[in-house]
Amino acid sequence: MNIPFSELIATEAAEMIRNTAAASEQFNQLHPAQLELIYRNNWFNLFVPKASGGLELSFPEALQLEEALAWVDGSFGWTITLCSGANFFIGFLEPAIAGELFSNPKVCFAGSGAATGTAELKADGYHIAGHWKYATGAPHATVFTCVCNLKENGAILKDGNGIAAAAAFWLYPSEVKLQQDWNMMGMRATASLSFEAGPLIVPTNRRFEIDPAYAVLSQAVYRFPFLQFAEATLCANFSGMAMRFLELYFHHAAEPDKAALKLQQELMQARDIFYEKINSSWTSLLQQSHIPDGLLTEISKCSRELYAVCGKLMQVLYPAMGMHAAESNTEANRIWRNFYTASQHKLLREI
């Protein structure tokens, strides 16, 4: 396939991640050596400005790295993708708040985008309570984010269409209680635990808006609409996992059949289109300060088409790999479990 992943992640690092992947699954979170590698490479801060201690990668650069990390190991790549995607929120925080939170060299945001809490503004601040699922990276998170339905006089606020008004908030780890309830067949090392909070009272500056119109920082990435941002980052992970699964198939197959070769071609074509649209959108953002609606629609479309091709590849090649892929302690089986656990993400189930 000639994808230069080794240019994005050192061979020794990739070997260490894969060699500790089984232990990470048993540990139900990233292996300490894996976490240390992340901190050393600053991978939770892909989108954070250099002035705040981050890497400040362009969106295409970050996607290629996330794809490469998922190619090494699905849980590892997914954790970095979700946590760096949450650290991306620095672009929407008050400068003083951002300065405090990102002064920690191990800063890591974790949270949930589901509005499963409530927040009511009173004289002393927001009164928050709720329970949120699937906070990837929860054990090593230094900040938790949550979405709450807004209340007034005890009643949920709704817009003219009857839809509940909601807002995002951030909390300190001391303000939440983790629940050890991540018991999935795959993505075990992501430690995507549930957490609960409240009732507690927080200052009004805990609320923030994830929208290009509310970006506080000037970097172009914060003007990238979050829906397409999320779709693209997730689908880059599926591409990385699928390409590694295909590599393992070729390694174990005595002679690759025509179906596998055709799937390889389909995957490469879908991937090329995906990055073409991503690069076009990034150029538009840099040159015109916005991305046309038509191009955003194309990004959503090609992201999901890439995901669909990856899923097709997994479905066809899994039985073709025989019992090796069914053995729970093999890399092939771990990729399969990781892929299909991640496929249950709400954003992808809407396809």
Secondary structure, 3 states (H helix, E strand, C coil): CCCCHHHCCCHHHHHHHHHCHHHHHHHCCCCHHHHHHHHHHCHHHCCCCHHHCCCCCCHHHHHHHHHHHHHHCHHHHHHHHHHHHHHHHHHHCCHHHHHHHCCCCCCCEEEEEEEEEEEEEECCEEEEEEEEEEECCHHHCCEEEEEEEEEECCEECECCCCCECEEEEEECHHHEEEECCCCCCCCHHHCCEEEEEEEEEECHHHEECCCHHHCCCCCHHHHCCHHHHHHHHHHHHHHHHHHHHHHHHHHHCCCCCHHHHHHHHHHHHHHHHHHHHHHHHHHHHHHHCCCCHHHHHHHHHHHHHHHHHHHHHHHHHHHHCHHHHHCCCCHHHHHHHHHHHHCCCHHHHCC
